[in-house]
C-alpha cells in the first residue's frame, strides 16, 4: 500500500510540474492536463496525509515538494497584485462590465439574459450568442449601442456587445478562415476612451481545435501593439487557464486573475458552482493595460450555461 501511495504522489508531483515545462505547451494532452494543476496540487496534499501516517519523513517531503512546485508556477501571478487604495476607488469613475458565455443552445436564454440585464451594467460582453436569437438581442439592447447583429456576419464567433456608450473603430480581424475572428473597437466614454479586444477561441476538444485556439490566443499580442489608446481591455472565453503556456501574455497587460484573486468560471456540473475554484477552472478572462484597474470582481451563476458570468468594474486611473 505504501508504494502505491508513493507512486500516486510521484505522478501528481509530475503533473503539478507541467506548467513549468515549456515542452508541455507543444503537446495536446499535456497542455490540457496542465490546466488542472491546482486540482493535482490539492490531490497531492491529500495523498501526503496517508504517507505521513506510513512515514513522517516521506509524507513531509512530498507535501513540501507539492507546495514548492505549485507556488513556483502559480503564486507568481499574484506577485504584482496590489490592493487598490481608497483614493483610487473614490477619485475615478467606474465602468461596470458584465461578461458572459451564454451557451449557443441555452434552453432558458431569455431568463439568463434578463437576469444579467437587471445588473444594469454599462457594458455587456456576450459570448456564444446564437444567431437565431437575434430578436431577443435587439429587444434586450433596446436603445443602447450594440454590435454583433449584422445581417450577413452577425455574432462573429458568437460574440456580441451592448453598451451605454458609443462604439467606434469597429474592426473584424479574420485570423482563421472559419470561426477565427477577433474584434477590436473603441468605447467612447465621457472623458476617456477604452480600446477593446474581444475573442472567443474554440474549445480544445480535438487536436485541430486546440491548434486553432492557440493561433487565436497568439493574435492578442500583435493587436495590443496596434492599439492606439493607453487604456486597453482584452476579454473573452479563452478556453484555457492563466498558467497555460498558451495564455496570452504582454508586458502591457495584467490578467484580472492576478488582480482579483482565484476564481473559476467553468465547472463540469452546475452542482459544483458553490465550491468555486476548488472544483472549476478559470477559462473566461479579462486583461487590462497598466492604466486600467479592476475592482469589485465577482461571478454569477448563469441559467442554462456551464459558465459563470464575470461581473467587474474598471477604473481608468491615468
VEXDOTI-429498 format. One record per residue (C-alpha): x, y, z. Coordinates in nm, 4 decimals, padded with zeros to 6 digits. Each point is the difference from the previous one (the first is absolute). Example, Ala and Ser with C-alpha at 12.3 -4.5 7.8 and 13.67 -1.06 7.14 Angstrom:
<atoms>
<atom px="01.2300" py="-00.4500" pz="00.7800"/>
<atom px="00.1370" py="00.3440" pz="-00.0660"/>
</atoms>
This chain:
<atoms>
<atom px="00.0000" py="00.0000" pz="00.0000"/>
<atom px="00.2841" py="00.2403" pz="00.0875"/>
<atom px="00.1619" py="-00.0392" pz="-00.3413"/>
<atom px="-00.3332" py="00.0500" pz="-00.1794"/>
<atom px="-00.0572" py="00.3237" pz="00.1934"/>
<atom px="00.3554" py="00.1091" pz="-00.0752"/>
<atom px="-00.0453" py="-00.0722" pz="-00.3712"/>
<atom px="-00.3254" py="00.2013" pz="-00.0110"/>
<atom px="00.1729" py="00.2872" pz="00.1791"/>
<atom px="00.2911" py="-00.0010" pz="-00.2462"/>
<atom px="-00.2402" py="00.0073" pz="-00.2953"/>
<atom px="-00.1881" py="00.2942" pz="00.1536"/>
<atom px="00.3253" py="00.1868" pz="00.0616"/>
<atom px="00.0924" py="-00.0445" pz="-00.3653"/>
<atom px="-00.3428" py="00.1284" pz="-00.1060"/>
<atom px="00.0397" py="00.3073" pz="00.2242"/>
<atom px="00.3307" py="00.0627" pz="-00.1759"/>
<atom px="-00.1563" py="00.0095" pz="-00.3500"/>
<atom px="-00.0590" py="00.3786" pz="-00.0315"/>
<atom px="00.3666" py="00.0607" pz="00.0861"/>
<atom px="00.1099" py="-00.2107" pz="-00.2958"/>
<atom px="-00.0175" py="00.1932" pz="-00.3272"/>
<atom px="-00.0137" py="-00.3300" pz="-00.1890"/>
<atom px="-00.3449" py="-00.0685" pz="00.1460"/>
<atom px="-00.1421" py="00.2779" pz="-00.2169"/>
<atom px="00.1055" py="-00.1853" pz="-00.3130"/>
<atom px="-00.2063" py="-00.3110" pz="00.0683"/>
<atom px="-00.3770" py="-00.0068" pz="00.0012"/>
<atom px="-00.0645" py="-00.2311" pz="00.2944"/>
<atom px="00.2779" py="00.1453" pz="00.2168"/>
<atom px="-00.1344" py="00.3507" pz="-00.0526"/>
<atom px="-00.3524" py="-00.1076" pz="00.0950"/>
<atom px="00.1273" py="-00.1763" pz="00.3110"/>
<atom px="00.1974" py="00.3085" pz="00.1044"/>
<atom px="-00.3283" py="00.1901" pz="00.0397"/>
<atom px="-00.0853" py="-00.2188" pz="00.2987"/>
<atom px="00.3171" py="00.0877" pz="00.1909"/>
<atom px="-00.1906" py="00.1382" pz="00.2982"/>
<atom px="-00.2037" py="-00.3184" pz="00.0314"/>
<atom px="00.3106" py="-00.2195" pz="-00.0253"/>
<atom px="00.1519" py="00.2111" pz="00.2776"/>
<atom px="-00.3033" py="-00.0535" pz="00.2247"/>
<atom px="00.0106" py="-00.3753" pz="-00.0691"/>
<atom px="00.3739" py="-00.0101" pz="00.0733"/>
<atom px="-00.0582" py="00.1622" pz="00.3380"/>
<atom px="-00.2822" py="-00.2449" pz="00.0670"/>
<atom px="00.2154" py="-00.3054" pz="-00.0784"/>
<atom px="00.2869" py="00.1339" pz="00.2094"/>
<atom px="-00.2168" py="-00.0567" pz="00.3099"/>
<atom px="-00.0033" py="-00.3841" pz="-00.0190"/>
<atom px="00.3694" py="00.0160" pz="-00.0953"/>
<atom px="00.0628" py="00.1930" pz="00.3208"/>
<atom px="-00.1679" py="-00.2786" pz="00.1937"/>
<atom px="00.2256" py="-00.2567" pz="-00.1673"/>
<atom px="00.3192" py="00.2070" pz="00.0073"/>
<atom px="00.0220" py="00.3492" pz="00.1478"/>
<atom px="00.3111" py="00.0806" pz="-00.2013"/>
<atom px="-00.1404" py="-00.1091" pz="-00.3379"/>
<atom px="-00.3371" py="00.1624" pz="00.0628"/>
<atom px="00.1563" py="00.3312" pz="00.1069"/>
<atom px="00.2339" py="00.0065" pz="-00.2998"/>
<atom px="-00.2853" py="-00.0707" pz="-00.2439"/>
<atom px="-00.2170" py="00.2742" pz="00.1558"/>
<atom px="00.2836" py="00.2552" pz="-00.0122"/>
<atom px="00.0878" py="-00.0925" pz="-00.3588"/>
<atom px="-00.3605" py="00.0386" pz="-00.1163"/>
<atom px="-00.0240" py="00.3435" pz="00.1662"/>
<atom px="00.3308" py="00.1179" pz="-00.1487"/>
<atom px="-00.0845" py="-00.1217" pz="-00.3514"/>
<atom px="-00.3450" py="00.1547" pz="00.0086"/>
<atom px="00.1256" py="00.3301" pz="00.1402"/>
<atom px="00.2768" py="00.0177" pz="-00.2605"/>
<atom px="-00.2404" py="-00.0020" pz="-00.2910"/>
<atom px="-00.3183" py="00.1464" pz="00.1435"/>
<atom px="00.0380" py="00.2427" pz="00.2849"/>
<atom px="00.2216" py="00.2321" pz="-00.2056"/>
<atom px="-00.3256" py="00.1145" pz="-00.1665"/>
<atom px="-00.0707" py="00.1919" pz="00.3163"/>
<atom px="00.3510" py="00.1363" pz="00.0532"/>
<atom px="-00.0867" py="00.3328" pz="-00.1651"/>
<atom px="-00.3552" py="00.0174" pz="00.1284"/>
<atom px="-00.0477" py="00.3084" pz="00.2125"/>
<atom px="-00.3233" py="00.0826" pz="00.1832"/>
<atom px="-00.1649" py="00.3112" pz="-00.1375"/>
<atom px="00.0362" py="00.2939" pz="00.2318"/>
<atom px="-00.3155" py="00.1715" pz="00.1204"/>
<atom px="00.0971" py="00.3187" pz="-00.1800"/>
<atom px="-00.0074" py="-00.1874" pz="-00.3310"/>
<atom px="-00.3425" py="-00.1438" pz="00.0712"/>
<atom px="-00.1399" py="00.3409" pz="00.0912"/>
<atom px="00.1802" py="00.2221" pz="-00.2496"/>
<atom px="-00.0662" py="-00.1813" pz="-00.3282"/>
<atom px="-00.3292" py="-00.0871" pz="-00.1697"/>
<atom px="-00.0711" py="-00.3703" pz="-00.0397"/>
<atom px="-00.1051" py="-00.1846" pz="-00.3131"/>
<atom px="-00.2282" py="-00.2918" pz="00.0926"/>
<atom px="00.0528" py="-00.3032" pz="-00.2269"/>
<atom px="-00.1792" py="-00.3337" pz="-00.0179"/>
<atom px="00.1640" py="-00.2713" pz="-00.2082"/>
<atom px="-00.1853" py="-00.3252" pz="-00.0663"/>
<atom px="00.0162" py="-00.3164" pz="-00.2085"/>
<atom px="-00.3714" py="-00.0644" pz="-00.0541"/>
<atom px="00.0310" py="-00.3387" pz="-00.1790"/>
<atom px="-00.1199" py="-00.0295" pz="-00.3609"/>
<atom px="-00.2828" py="-00.2392" pz="00.0863"/>
<atom px="-00.1084" py="00.1493" pz="00.3297"/>
<atom px="-00.3604" py="-00.1191" pz="00.0597"/>
<atom px="-00.0699" py="00.2905" pz="00.2376"/>
<atom px="00.1896" py="00.2727" pz="-00.1837"/>
<atom px="-00.2626" py="00.2660" pz="00.0637"/>
<atom px="00.0170" py="-00.0626" pz="00.3743"/>
<atom px="00.3800" py="00.0131" pz="-00.0033"/>
<atom px="00.0174" py="00.3226" pz="-00.2027"/>
<atom px="-00.2720" py="00.1703" pz="00.2036"/>
<atom px="00.1787" py="-00.0865" pz="00.3254"/>
<atom px="00.3216" py="00.1513" pz="-00.1335"/>
<atom px="-00.1844" py="00.3020" pz="-00.1351"/>
<atom px="-00.1403" py="00.0657" pz="00.3469"/>
<atom px="00.3568" py="00.0660" pz="00.1196"/>
<atom px="-00.0161" py="00.3260" pz="-00.1957"/>
<atom px="00.3596" py="-00.0188" pz="-00.1228"/>
<atom px="00.1559" py="00.2649" pz="-00.2222"/>
<atom px="00.1392" py="-00.2624" pz="-00.2350"/>
<atom px="-00.1111" py="-00.3564" pz="-00.0764"/>
<atom px="00.2379" py="-00.2401" pz="-00.1749"/>
<atom px="-00.1921" py="-00.3059" pz="-00.1180"/>
<atom px="00.1553" py="-00.3186" pz="-00.1358"/>
<atom px="-00.1749" py="-00.2919" pz="-00.1746"/>
<atom px="-00.3033" py="00.2095" pz="-00.0885"/>
<atom px="-00.1968" py="-00.2046" pz="-00.2529"/>
<atom px="-00.0778" py="00.1767" pz="-00.3284"/>
<atom px="-00.3529" py="-00.1415" pz="00.0137"/>
<atom px="-00.0566" py="00.2010" pz="00.3180"/>
<atom px="00.0585" py="00.3345" pz="-00.1715"/>
<atom px="-00.3531" py="00.1320" pz="00.0836"/>
<atom px="00.0710" py="-00.0533" pz="00.3705"/>
<atom px="00.3330" py="00.1818" pz="-00.0334"/>
<atom px="-00.1681" py="00.2995" pz="-00.1658"/>
<atom px="-00.2688" py="00.0001" pz="00.2672"/>
<atom px="00.2515" py="-00.0018" pz="00.2839"/>
<atom px="00.2256" py="00.2568" pz="-00.1647"/>
<atom px="-00.2950" py="00.2412" pz="-00.0260"/>
<atom px="00.1366" py="00.3485" pz="-00.0747"/>
<atom px="00.3543" py="-00.0704" pz="00.1135"/>
<atom px="00.3010" py="-00.0282" pz="-00.2289"/>
<atom px="00.0620" py="-00.3508" pz="-00.1270"/>
<atom px="00.2197" py="-00.2181" pz="-00.2167"/>
<atom px="-00.0436" py="-00.3498" pz="-00.1368"/>
<atom px="-00.3363" py="-00.0013" pz="-00.1747"/>
<atom px="00.1153" py="00.0493" pz="-00.3605"/>
<atom px="-00.2143" py="-00.1512" pz="-00.2740"/>
<atom px="00.2796" py="-00.1954" pz="-00.1681"/>
<atom px="00.2544" py="-00.0752" pz="00.2707"/>
<atom px="-00.1958" py="00.0538" pz="00.3179"/>
<atom px="00.1461" py="-00.1098" pz="00.3333"/>
<atom px="00.3511" py="-00.0870" pz="-00.1319"/>
<atom px="00.1213" py="-00.3041" pz="00.1956"/>
<atom px="-00.3087" py="00.0514" pz="00.2169"/>
<atom px="00.1155" py="00.3405" pz="00.1256"/>
<atom px="-00.2272" py="00.2987" pz="00.0602"/>
<atom px="00.0112" py="00.3178" pz="00.2028"/>
<atom px="-00.2480" py="00.2427" pz="00.1582"/>
<atom px="00.1216" py="00.3339" pz="00.1297"/>
<atom px="-00.1271" py="00.3187" pz="00.1594"/>
<atom px="00.2809" py="00.1832" pz="-00.1785"/>
<atom px="00.0734" py="00.0447" pz="-00.3725"/>
<atom px="00.2081" py="-00.2604" pz="-00.1828"/>
<atom px="00.2477" py="00.1093" pz="-00.2673"/>
<atom px="00.2892" py="-00.1386" pz="-00.2082"/>
<atom px="-00.1638" py="-00.3434" pz="-00.0191"/>
<atom px="00.2186" py="-00.2489" pz="-00.1876"/>
<atom px="-00.0335" py="-00.3734" pz="-00.0590"/>
<atom px="00.3382" py="-00.1697" pz="-00.0313"/>
<atom px="-00.0360" py="-00.3292" pz="-00.1836"/>
<atom px="00.2821" py="-00.2008" pz="00.1561"/>
<atom px="-00.1290" py="-00.3374" pz="-00.1219"/>
<atom px="-00.2151" py="-00.0793" pz="-00.3063"/>
<atom px="-00.2901" py="-00.1361" pz="00.2035"/>
<atom px="-00.0985" py="00.0967" pz="00.3549"/>
<atom px="00.3185" py="00.1882" pz="00.0641"/>
<atom px="-00.0888" py="00.3678" pz="00.0421"/>
<atom px="00.1378" py="00.2506" pz="00.2484"/>
<atom px="-00.1973" py="00.3215" pz="00.0534"/>
<atom px="00.1668" py="00.3312" pz="00.0799"/>
<atom px="-00.1952" py="00.3176" pz="00.0755"/>
<atom px="00.0089" py="00.3145" pz="00.2084"/>
<atom px="-00.2403" py="00.0899" pz="00.2785"/>
<atom px="-00.0554" py="00.3771" pz="00.0091"/>
<atom px="-00.0376" py="00.0916" pz="00.3668"/>
<atom px="-00.0930" py="00.3554" pz="00.1094"/>
<atom px="00.3612" py="00.1058" pz="00.0616"/>
<atom px="00.2105" py="-00.2972" pz="-00.1121"/>
<atom px="00.0162" py="-00.2831" pz="-00.2482"/>
<atom px="00.0412" py="-00.3708" pz="00.0546"/>
<atom px="00.1297" py="-00.2320" pz="-00.2729"/>
<atom px="-00.1538" py="-00.3482" pz="00.0079"/>
<atom px="00.1366" py="-00.3231" pz="-00.1453"/>
<atom px="-00.2606" py="-00.2780" pz="00.0069"/>
<atom px="00.0553" py="-00.3631" pz="-00.0935"/>
<atom px="-00.1532" py="-00.3429" pz="00.0472"/>
<atom px="00.2415" py="-00.2794" pz="-00.0998"/>
<atom px="-00.1498" py="-00.3473" pz="-00.0484"/>
<atom px="-00.0114" py="-00.2495" pz="00.2824"/>
<atom px="00.2977" py="-00.2403" pz="-00.0412"/>
<atom px="-00.2127" py="-00.3127" pz="-00.0300"/>
<atom px="00.2217" py="-00.1322" pz="-00.2820"/>
<atom px="00.3652" py="00.0607" pz="-00.0990"/>
<atom px="-00.1172" py="00.2039" pz="-00.3002"/>
<atom px="-00.2143" py="00.2305" pz="00.2135"/>
<atom px="00.2853" py="00.0226" pz="00.2504"/>
<atom px="00.2299" py="00.1331" pz="-00.2728"/>
<atom px="-00.2638" py="00.2522" pz="-00.1103"/>
<atom px="-00.0478" py="00.1135" pz="00.3592"/>
<atom px="00.3738" py="00.0560" pz="00.0346"/>
<atom px="00.0179" py="00.2000" pz="-00.3238"/>
<atom px="-00.2798" py="00.2310" pz="00.1156"/>
<atom px="00.1553" py="00.0468" pz="00.3420"/>
<atom px="00.3294" py="00.0805" pz="-00.1694"/>
<atom px="-00.1671" py="00.2827" pz="-00.1953"/>
<atom px="-00.0549" py="00.2068" pz="00.3164"/>
<atom px="00.3567" py="00.1246" pz="00.0341"/>
<atom px="00.0292" py="00.1656" pz="-00.3457"/>
<atom px="-00.3471" py="00.1539" pz="00.0372"/>
<atom px="00.1038" py="00.1538" pz="00.3317"/>
<atom px="00.3004" py="00.1503" pz="-00.1783"/>
<atom px="-00.2345" py="00.1541" pz="-00.2586"/>
<atom px="-00.2298" py="00.1542" pz="00.2615"/>
<atom px="00.0286" py="00.3786" pz="-00.0058"/>
<atom px="-00.1512" py="00.0645" pz="00.3412"/>
<atom px="00.1814" py="-00.0567" pz="00.3306"/>
<atom px="-00.3186" py="-00.1394" pz="00.1568"/>
<atom px="-00.0535" py="-00.3557" pz="-00.1250"/>
<atom px="-00.2297" py="-00.2851" pz="00.0984"/>
<atom px="00.0409" py="-00.3499" pz="-00.1447"/>
<atom px="-00.2953" py="-00.2262" pz="00.0793"/>
<atom px="-00.1286" py="-00.3384" pz="-00.1013"/>
<atom px="-00.0574" py="-00.3657" pz="00.0654"/>
<atom px="00.3597" py="-00.1132" pz="-00.0595"/>
<atom px="-00.0677" py="-00.3680" pz="00.0675"/>
<atom px="00.3240" py="-00.0246" pz="00.1958"/>
<atom px="00.1316" py="00.0924" pz="00.3439"/>
<atom px="00.2401" py="00.2841" pz="00.0897"/>
<atom px="00.2848" py="-00.2423" pz="00.0689"/>
<atom px="-00.0219" py="-00.1686" pz="-00.3396"/>
<atom px="00.2955" py="00.0548" pz="-00.2324"/>
<atom px="-00.2444" py="00.1332" pz="-00.2603"/>
<atom px="-00.1622" py="00.2650" pz="00.2177"/>
<atom px="00.0551" py="00.3414" pz="-00.1703"/>
<atom px="00.2713" py="00.2019" pz="00.1708"/>
<atom px="00.1149" py="00.3539" pz="-00.0645"/>
<atom px="00.2044" py="00.2395" pz="00.2101"/>
<atom px="-00.2822" py="00.2564" pz="-00.0192"/>
<atom px="-00.2710" py="-00.2385" pz="00.1197"/>
<atom px="-00.0945" py="-00.1317" pz="00.3436"/>
<atom px="-00.2560" py="-00.2833" pz="00.0223"/>
<atom px="-00.3031" py="00.0570" pz="00.2207"/>
<atom px="00.0895" py="-00.3300" pz="00.1648"/>
<atom px="00.3138" py="00.1654" pz="00.1316"/>
<atom px="-00.1865" py="00.3087" pz="00.1199"/>
<atom px="-00.3024" py="-00.1632" pz="00.1605"/>
<atom px="00.1180" py="-00.3302" pz="00.1387"/>
<atom px="-00.0999" py="-00.3553" pz="-00.0797"/>
<atom px="-00.3328" py="-00.0724" pz="-00.1668"/>
<atom px="-00.1547" py="-00.2606" pz="-00.2278"/>
<atom px="-00.2326" py="00.0780" pz="-00.2898"/>
<atom px="-00.0654" py="-00.3545" pz="-00.1230"/>
<atom px="-00.1038" py="-00.3155" pz="00.1856"/>
<atom px="-00.0793" py="-00.3449" pz="-00.1331"/>
<atom px="-00.3327" py="00.0154" pz="00.1846"/>
<atom px="-00.2163" py="00.2844" pz="00.1286"/>
<atom px="-00.0123" py="-00.1793" pz="00.3369"/>
<atom px="00.3702" py="00.0774" pz="00.0427"/>
<atom px="-00.0481" py="00.3786" pz="-00.0299"/>
<atom px="-00.0161" py="00.0574" pz="00.3781"/>
<atom px="00.3507" py="-00.1433" pz="00.0400"/>
<atom px="00.1588" py="00.2693" pz="-00.2179"/>
<atom px="00.3605" py="-00.0383" pz="-00.1133"/>
<atom px="00.0363" py="-00.3319" pz="00.1819"/>
<atom px="-00.2054" py="-00.1828" pz="-00.2641"/>
<atom px="00.0076" py="00.2248" pz="-00.3076"/>
<atom px="00.2351" py="00.1661" pz="-00.2458"/>
<atom px="00.0555" py="00.3690" pz="-00.0802"/>
<atom px="-00.0393" py="00.0032" pz="-00.3792"/>
<atom px="-00.1931" py="00.3274" pz="-00.0445"/>
<atom px="00.2376" py="00.2915" pz="00.0296"/>
<atom px="00.0578" py="00.3706" pz="-00.0149"/>
<atom px="00.3398" py="00.1665" pz="-00.0271"/>
<atom px="00.0630" py="00.3712" pz="00.0514"/>
<atom px="00.2760" py="00.2415" pz="-00.0933"/>
<atom px="00.2066" py="00.1734" pz="00.2643"/>
<atom px="-00.2318" py="00.3008" pz="00.0235"/>
<atom px="-00.3081" py="-00.2136" pz="00.0669"/>
<atom px="-00.0788" py="-00.1686" pz="00.3313"/>
<atom px="-00.2656" py="-00.2568" pz="00.0899"/>
<atom px="-00.2145" py="00.0281" pz="00.3122"/>
<atom px="-00.3117" py="-00.1601" pz="00.1500"/>
<atom px="00.0508" py="-00.3231" pz="-00.1942"/>
<atom px="-00.2543" py="-00.2800" pz="00.0464"/>
<atom px="-00.1644" py="-00.2835" pz="-00.1890"/>
<atom px="-00.3658" py="-00.0863" pz="-00.0588"/>
<atom px="-00.1617" py="-00.3340" pz="-00.0703"/>
<atom px="-00.1521" py="00.0095" pz="-00.3474"/>
<atom px="-00.3233" py="-00.1938" pz="-00.0740"/>
<atom px="00.0439" py="-00.2497" pz="-00.2839"/>
<atom px="00.3771" py="00.0464" pz="-00.0341"/>
<atom px="00.2956" py="-00.1982" pz="00.1341"/>
<atom px="00.1876" py="00.3288" pz="00.0471"/>
<atom px="-00.0265" py="00.2608" pz="00.2717"/>
<atom px="-00.0340" py="00.3641" pz="-00.0993"/>
<atom px="00.2785" py="00.2403" pz="00.0965"/>
<atom px="-00.1132" py="00.3244" pz="00.1616"/>
<atom px="00.2620" py="00.2692" pz="00.0618"/>
<atom px="00.0722" py="00.3707" pz="-00.0064"/>
<atom px="00.2860" py="00.1750" pz="-00.1761"/>
<atom px="00.1759" py="00.3128" pz="00.1176"/>
<atom px="00.1892" py="00.2016" pz="-00.2630"/>
<atom px="00.2509" py="00.1555" pz="00.2328"/>
<atom px="00.2192" py="00.2059" pz="-00.2337"/>
</atoms>
